């Protein structure tokens, strides 16, 4: 998925971004296989993962063109470039760093900076963000997305932090372009116990929730 517009379309159509902190490349692959079977084909590997760059590189080799692999918790342009060179197709940040946005646009990679206030959200968009991550979404809830989209309907927002099966549909109905889900999808206990079927089922439920909400 070399073209940026294809990356972005794939991400939005999937509607669910799995936010993962794996302990190893092997563990990430097992989890990715499980949630991919459930329909979640967009994975954000956080830079808090041990050996994250190696994990990203290994995952990209495993799923060429079938699963979109990106990097999360990216705080600066140097890290963003390292992730891109390791194969990351999209970059997600918890904060708003204009240099990160510029670098991703230079390399034609989808960039999703973090923002919270309407001013930050608009600034991210003005500086070239493809999507804007609203973090932490749990602090404001779906109604905030409706309120922000009143004056800023052109900006695609992605809630992150606190997204669950109980509120996923509400965020989509409130106007979210997609949702980013961490432990509510990639349950660490299930991973530790190797309950891959449970992860597949959970992934399918998230995908179905987004699909129904869009209808």
Secondary structure as GFF3:
##gff-version 3
##sequence-region A 1 215
A	DSSP	alpha_helix	4	14	.	.	.	ID=ss1
A	DSSP	beta_strand	16	20	.	.	.	ID=ss2
A	DSSP	alpha_helix	25	37	.	.	.	ID=ss3
A	DSSP	beta_strand	42	46	.	.	.	ID=ss4
A	DSSP	alpha_helix	52	62	.	.	.	ID=ss5
A	DSSP	beta_strand	68	72	.	.	.	ID=ss6
A	DSSP	alpha_helix	77	85	.	.	.	ID=ss7
A	DSSP	beta_strand	90	92	.	.	.	ID=ss8
A	DSSP	alpha_helix	98	106	.	.	.	ID=ss9
A	DSSP	beta_strand	110	115	.	.	.	ID=ss10
A	DSSP	alpha_helix	118	126	.	.	.	ID=ss11
A	DSSP	beta_strand	131	134	.	.	.	ID=ss12
A	DSSP	three_ten_helix	137	139	.	.	.	ID=ss13
A	DSSP	alpha_helix	142	151	.	.	.	ID=ss14
A	DSSP	beta_strand	157	160	.	.	.	ID=ss15
A	DSSP	alpha_helix	168	173	.	.	.	ID=ss16
A	DSSP	beta_strand	178	181	.	.	.	ID=ss17
A	DSSP	alpha_helix	188	192	.	.	.	ID=ss18
A	DSSP	alpha_helix	196	214	.	.	.	ID=ss19
###
